[in-house]
Amino acid sequence: MILDDIQKVILERKANPTAESYVASLLAKGRDEILKKIGEEAVEVIIASKAGDRNQIIHELADLWFHCLVLMAEEGITHDDVFAELEKRRQNKG
């Protein structure tokens, strides 16, 4: 699954940062910078959606998801944790 691959790369960049790695530089700047990027990407999703540009919406959603994955790595959360929460909610809805 692509999320597994991306998560693995992000965790590798976190464990072994290099100067040329965007992920490593973002993680080094800390949570506030990561949250700022998530906010920016969320706004770009909204703008693309308002414009009705399907391809741009997909592009911006990918950016938003990516930055959320970086935050998850910062917080020690995996996408499996999020999937488990979604599954729990689905089961609770009956």
PDB file of N, CA, C and O in Angstrom:
ATOM      1  N   MET A   1       0.843  -1.174   0.000  1.00  0.00           N
ATOM      2  CA  MET A   1       0.000   0.000   0.000  1.00  0.00           C
ATOM      3  C   MET A   1       0.893   1.244   0.000  1.00  0.00           C
ATOM      4  O   MET A   1       1.914   1.288   0.686  1.00  0.00           O
ATOM      5  N   ILE A   2       0.500   2.228  -0.762  1.00  0.00           N
ATOM      6  CA  ILE A   2       1.305   3.440  -0.907  1.00  0.00           C
ATOM      7  C   ILE A   2       1.516   4.144   0.428  1.00  0.00           C
ATOM      8  O   ILE A   2       2.587   4.707   0.658  1.00  0.00           O
ATOM      9  N   LEU A   3       0.520   4.126   1.316  1.00  0.00           N
ATOM     10  CA  LEU A   3       0.693   4.781   2.619  1.00  0.00           C
ATOM     11  C   LEU A   3       1.802   4.114   3.426  1.00  0.00           C
ATOM     12  O   LEU A   3       2.552   4.788   4.132  1.00  0.00           O
ATOM     13  N   ASP A   4       1.904   2.794   3.322  1.00  0.00           N
ATOM     14  CA  ASP A   4       3.005   2.088   4.000  1.00  0.00           C
ATOM     15  C   ASP A   4       4.352   2.576   3.478  1.00  0.00           C
ATOM     16  O   ASP A   4       5.274   2.837   4.251  1.00  0.00           O
ATOM     17  N   ASP A   5       4.452   2.693   2.163  1.00  0.00           N
ATOM     18  CA  ASP A   5       5.711   3.130   1.547  1.00  0.00           C
ATOM     19  C   ASP A   5       6.071   4.555   1.964  1.00  0.00           C
ATOM     20  O   ASP A   5       7.216   4.837   2.316  1.00  0.00           O
ATOM     21  N   ILE A   6       5.092   5.439   1.920  1.00  0.00           N
ATOM     22  CA  ILE A   6       5.350   6.832   2.289  1.00  0.00           C
ATOM     23  C   ILE A   6       5.720   6.928   3.760  1.00  0.00           C
ATOM     24  O   ILE A   6       6.662   7.631   4.125  1.00  0.00           O
ATOM     25  N   GLN A   7       4.976   6.218   4.603  1.00  0.00           N
ATOM     26  CA  GLN A   7       5.265   6.232   6.031  1.00  0.00           C
ATOM     27  C   GLN A   7       6.685   5.732   6.300  1.00  0.00           C
ATOM     28  O   GLN A   7       7.396   6.286   7.138  1.00  0.00           O
ATOM     29  N   LYS A   8       7.082   4.702   5.598  1.00  0.00           N
ATOM     30  CA  LYS A   8       8.423   4.149   5.773  1.00  0.00           C
ATOM     31  C   LYS A   8       9.492   5.183   5.409  1.00  0.00           C
ATOM     32  O   LYS A   8      10.483   5.335   6.124  1.00  0.00           O
ATOM     33  N   VAL A   9       9.289   5.887   4.304  1.00  0.00           N
ATOM     34  CA  VAL A   9      10.241   6.918   3.880  1.00  0.00           C
ATOM     35  C   VAL A   9      10.295   8.053   4.903  1.00  0.00           C
ATOM     36  O   VAL A   9      11.377   8.515   5.265  1.00  0.00           O
ATOM     37  N   ILE A  10       9.130   8.498   5.365  1.00  0.00           N
ATOM     38  CA  ILE A  10       9.104   9.593   6.341  1.00  0.00           C
ATOM     39  C   ILE A  10       9.840   9.182   7.610  1.00  0.00           C
ATOM     40  O   ILE A  10      10.640   9.952   8.141  1.00  0.00           O
ATOM     41  N   LEU A  11       9.576   7.979   8.097  1.00  0.00           N
ATOM     42  CA  LEU A  11      10.251   7.508   9.315  1.00  0.00           C
ATOM     43  C   LEU A  11      11.752   7.348   9.099  1.00  0.00           C
ATOM     44  O   LEU A  11      12.539   7.587  10.016  1.00  0.00           O
ATOM     45  N   GLU A  12      12.154   6.947   7.902  1.00  0.00           N
ATOM     46  CA  GLU A  12      13.582   6.851   7.573  1.00  0.00           C
ATOM     47  C   GLU A  12      14.223   8.235   7.589  1.00  0.00           C
ATOM     48  O   GLU A  12      15.324   8.406   8.111  1.00  0.00           O
ATOM     49  N   ARG A  13      13.535   9.222   7.017  1.00  0.00           N
ATOM     50  CA  ARG A  13      14.064  10.593   7.018  1.00  0.00           C
ATOM     51  C   ARG A  13      14.142  11.150   8.437  1.00  0.00           C
ATOM     52  O   ARG A  13      15.046  11.921   8.760  1.00  0.00           O
ATOM     53  N   LYS A  14      13.192  10.756   9.281  1.00  0.00           N
ATOM     54  CA  LYS A  14      13.205  11.192  10.670  1.00  0.00           C
ATOM     55  C   LYS A  14      14.379  10.576  11.421  1.00  0.00           C
ATOM     56  O   LYS A  14      15.049  11.253  12.201  1.00  0.00           O
ATOM     57  N   ALA A  15      14.623   9.297  11.186  1.00  0.00           N
ATOM     58  CA  ALA A  15      15.701   8.585  11.880  1.00  0.00           C
ATOM     59  C   ALA A  15      17.079   8.952  11.347  1.00  0.00           C
ATOM     60  O   ALA A  15      18.052   8.987  12.100  1.00  0.00           O
ATOM     61  N   ASN A  16      17.163   9.226  10.050  1.00  0.00           N
ATOM     62  CA  ASN A  16      18.445   9.508   9.391  1.00  0.00           C
ATOM     63  C   ASN A  16      18.322  10.746   8.515  1.00  0.00           C
ATOM     64  O   ASN A  16      18.333  10.642   7.288  1.00  0.00           O
ATOM     65  N   PRO A  17      18.206  11.917   9.135  1.00  0.00           N
ATOM     66  CA  PRO A  17      18.001  13.133   8.344  1.00  0.00           C
ATOM     67  C   PRO A  17      19.210  13.479   7.482  1.00  0.00           C
ATOM     68  O   PRO A  17      20.362  13.273   7.863  1.00  0.00           O
ATOM     69  N   THR A  18      18.900  14.010   6.315  1.00  0.00           N
ATOM     70  CA  THR A  18      19.946  14.518   5.430  1.00  0.00           C
ATOM     71  C   THR A  18      19.579  15.951   5.045  1.00  0.00           C
ATOM     72  O   THR A  18      18.414  16.346   5.093  1.00  0.00           O
ATOM     73  N   ALA A  19      20.587  16.708   4.668  1.00  0.00           N
ATOM     74  CA  ALA A  19      20.388  18.129   4.358  1.00  0.00           C
ATOM     75  C   ALA A  19      19.458  18.334   3.169  1.00  0.00           C
ATOM     76  O   ALA A  19      18.746  19.337   3.117  1.00  0.00           O
ATOM     77  N   GLU A  20      19.447  17.414   2.221  1.00  0.00           N
ATOM     78  CA  GLU A  20      18.639  17.605   1.015  1.00  0.00           C
ATOM     79  C   GLU A  20      17.207  17.095   1.162  1.00  0.00           C
ATOM     80  O   GLU A  20      16.417  17.224   0.227  1.00  0.00           O
ATOM     81  N   SER A  21      16.857  16.524   2.302  1.00  0.00           N
ATOM     82  CA  SER A  21      15.530  15.948   2.501  1.00  0.00           C
ATOM     83  C   SER A  21      14.533  17.003   2.982  1.00  0.00           C
ATOM     84  O   SER A  21      14.723  17.624   4.027  1.00  0.00           O
ATOM     85  N   TYR A  22      13.468  17.192   2.199  1.00  0.00           N
ATOM     86  CA  TYR A  22      12.395  18.107   2.601  1.00  0.00           C
ATOM     87  C   TYR A  22      11.764  17.645   3.906  1.00  0.00           C
ATOM     88  O   TYR A  22      11.529  18.451   4.807  1.00  0.00           O
ATOM     89  N   VAL A  23      11.490  16.345   4.008  1.00  0.00           N
ATOM     90  CA  VAL A  23      10.864  15.802   5.215  1.00  0.00           C
ATOM     91  C   VAL A  23      11.747  16.044   6.432  1.00  0.00           C
ATOM     92  O   VAL A  23      11.263  16.489   7.472  1.00  0.00           O
ATOM     93  N   ALA A  24      13.028  15.755   6.309  1.00  0.00           N
ATOM     94  CA  ALA A  24      13.948  15.965   7.438  1.00  0.00           C
ATOM     95  C   ALA A  24      13.986  17.428   7.842  1.00  0.00           C
ATOM     96  O   ALA A  24      14.004  17.742   9.032  1.00  0.00           O
ATOM     97  N   SER A  25      13.999  18.332   6.859  1.00  0.00           N
ATOM     98  CA  SER A  25      14.043  19.762   7.198  1.00  0.00           C
ATOM     99  C   SER A  25      12.743  20.204   7.863  1.00  0.00           C
ATOM    100  O   SER A  25      12.766  21.015   8.789  1.00  0.00           O
ATOM    101  N   LEU A  26      11.615  19.679   7.401  1.00  0.00           N
ATOM    102  CA  LEU A  26      10.333  20.023   8.002  1.00  0.00           C
ATOM    103  C   LEU A  26      10.255  19.498   9.435  1.00  0.00           C
ATOM    104  O   LEU A  26       9.806  20.210  10.334  1.00  0.00           O
ATOM    105  N   LEU A  27      10.685  18.268   9.647  1.00  0.00           N
ATOM    106  CA  LEU A  27      10.695  17.694  10.995  1.00  0.00           C
ATOM    107  C   LEU A  27      11.639  18.474  11.911  1.00  0.00           C
ATOM    108  O   LEU A  27      11.342  18.673  13.090  1.00  0.00           O
ATOM    109  N   ALA A  28      12.758  18.907  11.375  1.00  0.00           N
ATOM    110  CA  ALA A  28      13.727  19.658  12.180  1.00  0.00           C
ATOM    111  C   ALA A  28      13.159  21.015  12.613  1.00  0.00           C
ATOM    112  O   ALA A  28      13.520  21.531  13.671  1.00  0.00           O
ATOM    113  N   LYS A  29      12.287  21.582  11.807  1.00  0.00           N
ATOM    114  CA  LYS A  29      11.681  22.878  12.144  1.00  0.00           C
ATOM    115  C   LYS A  29      10.626  22.740  13.236  1.00  0.00           C
ATOM    116  O   LYS A  29      10.279  23.718  13.898  1.00  0.00           O
ATOM    117  N   GLY A  30      10.122  21.532  13.421  1.00  0.00           N
ATOM    118  CA  GLY A  30       9.220  21.270  14.524  1.00  0.00           C
ATOM    119  C   GLY A  30       7.748  21.292  14.186  1.00  0.00           C
ATOM    120  O   GLY A  30       7.335  21.576  13.062  1.00  0.00           O
ATOM    121  N   ARG A  31       6.979  20.979  15.206  1.00  0.00           N
ATOM    122  CA  ARG A  31       5.532  20.813  15.084  1.00  0.00           C
ATOM    123  C   ARG A  31       4.843  22.052  14.525  1.00  0.00           C
ATOM    124  O   ARG A  31       3.955  21.925  13.681  1.00  0.00           O
ATOM    125  N   ASP A  32       5.223  23.233  14.967  1.00  0.00           N
ATOM    126  CA  ASP A  32       4.548  24.443  14.491  1.00  0.00           C
ATOM    127  C   ASP A  32       4.673  24.603  12.977  1.00  0.00           C
ATOM    128  O   ASP A  32       3.715  24.993  12.310  1.00  0.00           O
ATOM    129  N   GLU A  33       5.841  24.305  12.444  1.00  0.00           N
ATOM    130  CA  GLU A  33       6.032  24.423  10.990  1.00  0.00           C
ATOM    131  C   GLU A  33       5.224  23.360  10.249  1.00  0.00           C
ATOM    132  O   GLU A  33       4.656  23.631   9.191  1.00  0.00           O
ATOM    133  N   ILE A  34       5.176  22.162  10.802  1.00  0.00           N
ATOM    134  CA  ILE A  34       4.375  21.094  10.192  1.00  0.00           C
ATOM    135  C   ILE A  34       2.905  21.497  10.191  1.00  0.00           C
ATOM    136  O   ILE A  34       2.218  21.340   9.182  1.00  0.00           O
ATOM    137  N   LEU A  35       2.422  22.014  11.310  1.00  0.00           N
ATOM    138  CA  LEU A  35       1.025  22.441  11.407  1.00  0.00           C
ATOM    139  C   LEU A  35       0.733  23.583  10.443  1.00  0.00           C
ATOM    140  O   LEU A  35      -0.347  23.639   9.854  1.00  0.00           O
ATOM    141  N   LYS A  36       1.687  24.491  10.280  1.00  0.00           N
ATOM    142  CA  LYS A  36       1.529  25.587   9.324  1.00  0.00           C
ATOM    143  C   LYS A  36       1.346  25.032   7.909  1.00  0.00           C
ATOM    144  O   LYS A  36       0.488  25.499   7.158  1.00  0.00           O
ATOM    145  N   LYS A  37       2.159  24.033   7.552  1.00  0.00           N
ATOM    146  CA  LYS A  37       2.054  23.431   6.219  1.00  0.00           C
ATOM    147  C   LYS A  37       0.706  22.741   6.037  1.00  0.00           C
ATOM    148  O   LYS A  37       0.108  22.821   4.964  1.00  0.00           O
ATOM    149  N   ILE A  38       0.227  22.066   7.073  1.00  0.00           N
ATOM    150  CA  ILE A  38      -1.076  21.412   6.984  1.00  0.00           C
ATOM    151  C   ILE A  38      -2.162  22.460   6.765  1.00  0.00           C
ATOM    152  O   ILE A  38      -3.058  22.261   5.944  1.00  0.00           O
ATOM    153  N   GLY A  39      -2.091  23.567   7.485  1.00  0.00           N
ATOM    154  CA  GLY A  39      -3.054  24.643   7.302  1.00  0.00           C
ATOM    155  C   GLY A  39      -3.020  25.200   5.889  1.00  0.00           C
ATOM    156  O   GLY A  39      -4.066  25.419   5.277  1.00  0.00           O
ATOM    157  N   GLU A  40      -1.823  25.429   5.373  1.00  0.00           N
ATOM    158  CA  GLU A  40      -1.682  25.946   4.007  1.00  0.00           C
ATOM    159  C   GLU A  40      -2.282  24.979   2.992  1.00  0.00           C
ATOM    160  O   GLU A  40      -3.005  25.382   2.081  1.00  0.00           O
ATOM    161  N   GLU A  41      -1.971  23.696   3.165  1.00  0.00           N
ATOM    162  CA  GLU A  41      -2.474  22.700   2.220  1.00  0.00           C
ATOM    163  C   GLU A  41      -3.988  22.564   2.312  1.00  0.00           C
ATOM    164  O   GLU A  41      -4.650  22.360   1.294  1.00  0.00           O
ATOM    165  N   ALA A  42      -4.547  22.673   3.519  1.00  0.00           N
ATOM    166  CA  ALA A  42      -6.003  22.599   3.673  1.00  0.00           C
ATOM    167  C   ALA A  42      -6.677  23.760   2.937  1.00  0.00           C
ATOM    168  O   ALA A  42      -7.702  23.577   2.279  1.00  0.00           O
ATOM    169  N   VAL A  43      -6.098  24.943   3.052  1.00  0.00           N
ATOM    170  CA  VAL A  43      -6.638  26.106   2.335  1.00  0.00           C
ATOM    171  C   VAL A  43      -6.555  25.877   0.830  1.00  0.00           C
ATOM    172  O   VAL A  43      -7.483  26.227   0.100  1.00  0.00           O
ATOM    173  N   GLU A  44      -5.456  25.295   0.358  1.00  0.00           N
ATOM    174  CA  GLU A  44      -5.311  25.036  -1.079  1.00  0.00           C
ATOM    175  C   GLU A  44      -6.325  24.005  -1.573  1.00  0.00           C
ATOM    176  O   GLU A  44      -6.788  24.090  -2.710  1.00  0.00           O
ATOM    177  N   VAL A  45      -6.673  23.035  -0.730  1.00  0.00           N
ATOM    178  CA  VAL A  45      -7.733  22.083  -1.080  1.00  0.00           C
ATOM    179  C   VAL A  45      -9.055  22.828  -1.248  1.00  0.00           C
ATOM    180  O   VAL A  45      -9.792  22.595  -2.206  1.00  0.00           O
ATOM    181  N   ILE A  46      -9.343  23.714  -0.320  1.00  0.00           N
ATOM    182  CA  ILE A  46     -10.591  24.476  -0.371  1.00  0.00           C
ATOM    183  C   ILE A  46     -10.647  25.332  -1.636  1.00  0.00           C
ATOM    184  O   ILE A  46     -11.671  25.369  -2.319  1.00  0.00           O
ATOM    185  N   ILE A  47      -9.556  26.012  -1.943  1.00  0.00           N
ATOM    186  CA  ILE A  47      -9.511  26.870  -3.131  1.00  0.00           C
ATOM    187  C   ILE A  47      -9.710  26.046  -4.398  1.00  0.00           C
ATOM    188  O   ILE A  47     -10.468  26.435  -5.287  1.00  0.00           O
ATOM    189  N   ALA A  48      -9.027  24.906  -4.476  1.00  0.00           N
ATOM    190  CA  ALA A  48      -9.167  24.049  -5.655  1.00  0.00           C
ATOM    191  C   ALA A  48     -10.596  23.528  -5.783  1.00  0.00           C
ATOM    192  O   ALA A  48     -11.137  23.438  -6.885  1.00  0.00           O
ATOM    193  N   SER A  49     -11.193  23.189  -4.658  1.00  0.00           N
ATOM    194  CA  SER A  49     -12.567  22.690  -4.679  1.00  0.00           C
ATOM    195  C   SER A  49     -13.541  23.781  -5.108  1.00  0.00           C
ATOM    196  O   SER A  49     -14.452  23.525  -5.896  1.00  0.00           O
ATOM    197  N   LYS A  50     -13.356  24.995  -4.595  1.00  0.00           N
ATOM    198  CA  LYS A  50     -14.210  26.107  -4.995  1.00  0.00           C
ATOM    199  C   LYS A  50     -14.098  26.380  -6.495  1.00  0.00           C
ATOM    200  O   LYS A  50     -15.069  26.776  -7.139  1.00  0.00           O
ATOM    201  N   ALA A  51     -12.901  26.165  -7.040  1.00  0.00           N
ATOM    202  CA  ALA A  51     -12.680  26.386  -8.471  1.00  0.00           C
ATOM    203  C   ALA A  51     -13.235  25.239  -9.313  1.00  0.00           C
ATOM    204  O   ALA A  51     -13.395  25.369 -10.527  1.00  0.00           O
ATOM    205  N   GLY A  52     -13.525  24.120  -8.659  1.00  0.00           N
ATOM    206  CA  GLY A  52     -14.080  22.978  -9.383  1.00  0.00           C
ATOM    207  C   GLY A  52     -13.083  22.243 -10.260  1.00  0.00           C
ATOM    208  O   GLY A  52     -13.466  21.552 -11.204  1.00  0.00           O
ATOM    209  N   ASP A  53     -11.811  22.392  -9.948  1.00  0.00           N
ATOM    210  CA  ASP A  53     -10.761  21.763 -10.746  1.00  0.00           C
ATOM    211  C   ASP A  53     -10.388  20.413 -10.137  1.00  0.00           C
ATOM    212  O   ASP A  53      -9.587  20.347  -9.205  1.00  0.00           O
ATOM    213  N   ARG A  54     -10.969  19.346 -10.664  1.00  0.00           N
ATOM    214  CA  ARG A  54     -10.800  18.001 -10.101  1.00  0.00           C
ATOM    215  C   ARG A  54      -9.335  17.606  -9.968  1.00  0.00           C
ATOM    216  O   ARG A  54      -8.921  17.113  -8.918  1.00  0.00           O
ATOM    217  N   ASN A  55      -8.552  17.816 -11.009  1.00  0.00           N
ATOM    218  CA  ASN A  55      -7.137  17.437 -10.962  1.00  0.00           C
ATOM    219  C   ASN A  55      -6.382  18.219  -9.903  1.00  0.00           C
ATOM    220  O   ASN A  55      -5.522  17.670  -9.214  1.00  0.00           O
ATOM    221  N   GLN A  56      -6.699  19.496  -9.772  1.00  0.00           N
ATOM    222  CA  GLN A  56      -6.038  20.312  -8.750  1.00  0.00           C
ATOM    223  C   GLN A  56      -6.484  19.894  -7.352  1.00  0.00           C
ATOM    224  O   GLN A  56      -5.685  19.914  -6.416  1.00  0.00           O
ATOM    225  N   ILE A  57      -7.736  19.521  -7.206  1.00  0.00           N
ATOM    226  CA  ILE A  57      -8.215  19.024  -5.908  1.00  0.00           C
ATOM    227  C   ILE A  57      -7.426  17.775  -5.511  1.00  0.00           C
ATOM    228  O   ILE A  57      -6.973  17.659  -4.372  1.00  0.00           O
ATOM    229  N   ILE A  58      -7.265  16.856  -6.440  1.00  0.00           N
ATOM    230  CA  ILE A  58      -6.507  15.634  -6.171  1.00  0.00           C
ATOM    231  C   ILE A  58      -5.078  15.972  -5.781  1.00  0.00           C
ATOM    232  O   ILE A  58      -4.547  15.424  -4.816  1.00  0.00           O
ATOM    233  N   HIS A  59      -4.458  16.871  -6.527  1.00  0.00           N
ATOM    234  CA  HIS A  59      -3.081  17.283  -6.250  1.00  0.00           C
ATOM    235  C   HIS A  59      -2.962  17.874  -4.844  1.00  0.00           C
ATOM    236  O   HIS A  59      -2.057  17.521  -4.088  1.00  0.00           O
ATOM    237  N   GLU A  60      -3.875  18.764  -4.506  1.00  0.00           N
ATOM    238  CA  GLU A  60      -3.809  19.422  -3.192  1.00  0.00           C
ATOM    239  C   GLU A  60      -4.153  18.457  -2.064  1.00  0.00           C
ATOM    240  O   GLU A  60      -3.576  18.546  -0.980  1.00  0.00           O
ATOM    241  N   LEU A  61      -5.082  17.537  -2.301  1.00  0.00           N
ATOM    242  CA  LEU A  61      -5.374  16.518  -1.287  1.00  0.00           C
ATOM    243  C   LEU A  61      -4.156  15.645  -1.024  1.00  0.00           C
ATOM    244  O   LEU A  61      -3.879  15.287   0.120  1.00  0.00           O
ATOM    245  N   ALA A  62      -3.432  15.306  -2.079  1.00  0.00           N
ATOM    246  CA  ALA A  62      -2.211  14.508  -1.899  1.00  0.00           C
ATOM    247  C   ALA A  62      -1.207  15.279  -1.039  1.00  0.00           C
ATOM    248  O   ALA A  62      -0.573  14.701  -0.155  1.00  0.00           O
ATOM    249  N   ASP A  63      -1.062  16.579  -1.295  1.00  0.00           N
ATOM    250  CA  ASP A  63      -0.164  17.403  -0.473  1.00  0.00           C
ATOM    251  C   ASP A  63      -0.631  17.428   0.984  1.00  0.00           C
ATOM    252  O   ASP A  63       0.180  17.301   1.901  1.00  0.00           O
ATOM    253  N   LEU A  64      -1.939  17.590   1.195  1.00  0.00           N
ATOM    254  CA  LEU A  64      -2.485  17.630   2.552  1.00  0.00           C
ATOM    255  C   LEU A  64      -2.256  16.305   3.266  1.00  0.00           C
ATOM    256  O   LEU A  64      -1.795  16.281   4.407  1.00  0.00           O
ATOM    257  N   TRP A  65      -2.576  15.210   2.599  1.00  0.00           N
ATOM    258  CA  TRP A  65      -2.364  13.890   3.208  1.00  0.00           C
ATOM    259  C   TRP A  65      -0.891  13.689   3.549  1.00  0.00           C
ATOM    260  O   TRP A  65      -0.565  13.189   4.625  1.00  0.00           O
ATOM    261  N   PHE A  66       0.003  14.078   2.631  1.00  0.00           N
ATOM    262  CA  PHE A  66       1.430  13.913   2.869  1.00  0.00           C
ATOM    263  C   PHE A  66       1.854  14.659   4.134  1.00  0.00           C
ATOM    264  O   PHE A  66       2.548  14.102   4.985  1.00  0.00           O
ATOM    265  N   HIS A  67       1.443  15.897   4.251  1.00  0.00           N
ATOM    266  CA  HIS A  67       1.846  16.685   5.420  1.00  0.00           C
ATOM    267  C   HIS A  67       1.210  16.150   6.705  1.00  0.00           C
ATOM    268  O   HIS A  67       1.802  16.243   7.781  1.00  0.00           O
ATOM    269  N   CYS A  68       0.016  15.597   6.591  1.00  0.00           N
ATOM    270  CA  CYS A  68      -0.581  14.928   7.752  1.00  0.00           C
ATOM    271  C   CYS A  68       0.249  13.702   8.145  1.00  0.00           C
ATOM    272  O   CYS A  68       0.414  13.423   9.333  1.00  0.00           O
ATOM    273  N   LEU A  69       0.766  12.978   7.167  1.00  0.00           N
ATOM    274  CA  LEU A  69       1.633  11.825   7.463  1.00  0.00           C
ATOM    275  C   LEU A  69       2.922  12.271   8.155  1.00  0.00           C
ATOM    276  O   LEU A  69       3.432  11.567   9.027  1.00  0.00           O
ATOM    277  N   VAL A  70       3.445  13.426   7.775  1.00  0.00           N
ATOM    278  CA  VAL A  70       4.637  13.959   8.457  1.00  0.00           C
ATOM    279  C   VAL A  70       4.299  14.276   9.909  1.00  0.00           C
ATOM    280  O   VAL A  70       5.071  13.948  10.809  1.00  0.00           O
ATOM    281  N   LEU A  71       3.154  14.910  10.144  1.00  0.00           N
ATOM    282  CA  LEU A  71       2.729  15.193  11.514  1.00  0.00           C
ATOM    283  C   LEU A  71       2.552  13.902  12.302  1.00  0.00           C
ATOM    284  O   LEU A  71       2.946  13.817  13.465  1.00  0.00           O
ATOM    285  N   MET A  72       1.966  12.914  11.672  1.00  0.00           N
ATOM    286  CA  MET A  72       1.766  11.633  12.347  1.00  0.00           C
ATOM    287  C   MET A  72       3.106  11.039  12.774  1.00  0.00           C
ATOM    288  O   MET A  72       3.225  10.508  13.878  1.00  0.00           O
ATOM    289  N   ALA A  73       4.107  11.124  11.913  1.00  0.00           N
ATOM    290  CA  ALA A  73       5.441  10.622  12.272  1.00  0.00           C
ATOM    291  C   ALA A  73       6.007  11.411  13.444  1.00  0.00           C
ATOM    292  O   ALA A  73       6.626  10.843  14.344  1.00  0.00           O
ATOM    293  N   GLU A  74       5.795  12.712  13.430  1.00  0.00           N
ATOM    294  CA  GLU A  74       6.257  13.565  14.529  1.00  0.00           C
ATOM    295  C   GLU A  74       5.605  13.158  15.846  1.00  0.00           C
ATOM    296  O   GLU A  74       6.236  13.208  16.902  1.00  0.00           O
ATOM    297  N   GLU A  75       4.346  12.756  15.777  1.00  0.00           N
ATOM    298  CA  GLU A  75       3.566  12.420  16.968  1.00  0.00           C
ATOM    299  C   GLU A  75       3.626  10.933  17.334  1.00  0.00           C
ATOM    300  O   GLU A  75       3.071  10.521  18.352  1.00  0.00           O
ATOM    301  N   GLY A  76       4.295  10.133  16.507  1.00  0.00           N
ATOM    302  CA  GLY A  76       4.361   8.699  16.775  1.00  0.00           C
ATOM    303  C   GLY A  76       3.054   7.973  16.485  1.00  0.00           C
ATOM    304  O   GLY A  76       2.730   6.972  17.124  1.00  0.00           O
ATOM    305  N   ILE A  77       2.314   8.487  15.521  1.00  0.00           N
ATOM    306  CA  ILE A  77       1.040   7.906  15.111  1.00  0.00           C
ATOM    307  C   ILE A  77       1.221   7.301  13.721  1.00  0.00           C
ATOM    308  O   ILE A  77       1.882   7.889  12.865  1.00  0.00           O
ATOM    309  N   THR A  78       0.637   6.131  13.500  1.00  0.00           N
ATOM    310  CA  THR A  78       0.700   5.516  12.174  1.00  0.00           C
ATOM    311  C   THR A  78      -0.662   5.620  11.496  1.00  0.00           C
ATOM    312  O   THR A  78      -1.676   5.893  12.138  1.00  0.00           O
ATOM    313  N   HIS A  79      -0.659   5.399  10.197  1.00  0.00           N
ATOM    314  CA  HIS A  79      -1.950   5.400   9.502  1.00  0.00           C
ATOM    315  C   HIS A  79      -2.810   4.238   9.981  1.00  0.00           C
ATOM    316  O   HIS A  79      -4.037   4.317   9.919  1.00  0.00           O
ATOM    317  N   ASP A  80      -2.188   3.160  10.458  1.00  0.00           N
ATOM    318  CA  ASP A  80      -2.966   2.060  11.028  1.00  0.00           C
ATOM    319  C   ASP A  80      -3.732   2.512  12.271  1.00  0.00           C
ATOM    320  O   ASP A  80      -4.841   2.038  12.521  1.00  0.00           O
ATOM    321  N   ASP A  81      -3.146   3.428  13.052  1.00  0.00           N
ATOM    322  CA  ASP A  81      -3.849   3.982  14.203  1.00  0.00           C
ATOM    323  C   ASP A  81      -5.109   4.733  13.758  1.00  0.00           C
ATOM    324  O   ASP A  81      -6.168   4.621  14.376  1.00  0.00           O
ATOM    325  N   VAL A  82      -4.972   5.488  12.689  1.00  0.00           N
ATOM    326  CA  VAL A  82      -6.106   6.254  12.170  1.00  0.00           C
ATOM    327  C   VAL A  82      -7.148   5.305  11.578  1.00  0.00           C
ATOM    328  O   VAL A  82      -8.348   5.495  11.777  1.00  0.00           O
ATOM    329  N   PHE A  83      -6.686   4.282  10.849  1.00  0.00           N
ATOM    330  CA  PHE A  83      -7.616   3.302  10.287  1.00  0.00           C
ATOM    331  C   PHE A  83      -8.388   2.599  11.396  1.00  0.00           C
ATOM    332  O   PHE A  83      -9.586   2.350  11.252  1.00  0.00           O
ATOM    333  N   ALA A  84      -7.722   2.277  12.494  1.00  0.00           N
ATOM    334  CA  ALA A  84      -8.388   1.620  13.625  1.00  0.00           C
ATOM    335  C   ALA A  84      -9.469   2.526  14.211  1.00  0.00           C
ATOM    336  O   ALA A  84     -10.549   2.059  14.573  1.00  0.00           O
ATOM    337  N   GLU A  85      -9.175   3.816  14.300  1.00  0.00           N
ATOM    338  CA  GLU A  85     -10.172   4.768  14.796  1.00  0.00           C
ATOM    339  C   GLU A  85     -11.370   4.845  13.857  1.00  0.00           C
ATOM    340  O   GLU A  85     -12.516   4.871  14.307  1.00  0.00           O
ATOM    341  N   LEU A  86     -11.107   4.880  12.559  1.00  0.00           N
ATOM    342  CA  LEU A  86     -12.202   4.914  11.590  1.00  0.00           C
ATOM    343  C   LEU A  86     -13.046   3.648  11.665  1.00  0.00           C
ATOM    344  O   LEU A  86     -14.273   3.707  11.580  1.00  0.00           O
ATOM    345  N   GLU A  87     -12.391   2.513  11.823  1.00  0.00           N
ATOM    346  CA  GLU A  87     -13.105   1.242  11.928  1.00  0.00           C
ATOM    347  C   GLU A  87     -13.969   1.226  13.195  1.00  0.00           C
ATOM    348  O   GLU A  87     -15.109   0.763  13.170  1.00  0.00           O
ATOM    349  N   LYS A  88     -13.419   1.731  14.294  1.00  0.00           N
ATOM    350  CA  LYS A  88     -14.176   1.801  15.537  1.00  0.00           C
ATOM    351  C   LYS A  88     -15.424   2.677  15.358  1.00  0.00           C
ATOM    352  O   LYS A  88     -16.506   2.332  15.832  1.00  0.00           O
ATOM    353  N   ARG A  89     -15.263   3.784  14.686  1.00  0.00           N
ATOM    354  CA  ARG A  89     -16.404   4.670  14.446  1.00  0.00           C
ATOM    355  C   ARG A  89     -17.455   4.001  13.563  1.00  0.00           C
ATOM    356  O   ARG A  89     -18.657   4.129  13.797  1.00  0.00           O
ATOM    357  N   ARG A  90     -16.981   3.291  12.553  1.00  0.00           N
ATOM    358  CA  ARG A  90     -17.900   2.594  11.668  1.00  0.00           C
ATOM    359  C   ARG A  90     -18.707   1.542  12.425  1.00  0.00           C
ATOM    360  O   ARG A  90     -19.910   1.396  12.209  1.00  0.00           O
ATOM    361  N   GLN A  91     -18.043   0.820  13.304  1.00  0.00           N
ATOM    362  CA  GLN A  91     -18.716  -0.215  14.086  1.00  0.00           C
ATOM    363  C   GLN A  91     -19.701   0.386  15.072  1.00  0.00           C
ATOM    364  O   GLN A  91     -20.754  -0.194  15.337  1.00  0.00           O
ATOM    365  N   ASN A  92     -19.363   1.541  15.614  1.00  0.00           N
ATOM    366  CA  ASN A  92     -20.241   2.203  16.578  1.00  0.00           C
ATOM    367  C   ASN A  92     -21.492   2.780  15.945  1.00  0.00           C
ATOM    368  O   ASN A  92     -22.485   3.019  16.633  1.00  0.00           O
ATOM    369  N   LYS A  93     -21.451   3.003  14.651  1.00  0.00           N
ATOM    370  CA  LYS A  93     -22.604   3.570  13.953  1.00  0.00           C
ATOM    371  C   LYS A  93     -23.692   2.517  13.738  1.00  0.00           C
ATOM    372  O   LYS A  93     -24.849   2.847  13.477  1.00  0.00           O
ATOM    373  N   GLY A  94     -23.300   1.234  13.851  1.00  0.00           N
ATOM    374  CA  GLY A  94     -24.268   0.144  13.762  1.00  0.00           C
ATOM    375  C   GLY A  94     -24.729  -0.063  12.372  1.00  0.00           C
ATOM    376  O   GLY A  94     -25.550  -0.945  12.119  1.00  0.00           O
TER     377      GLY A  94
END
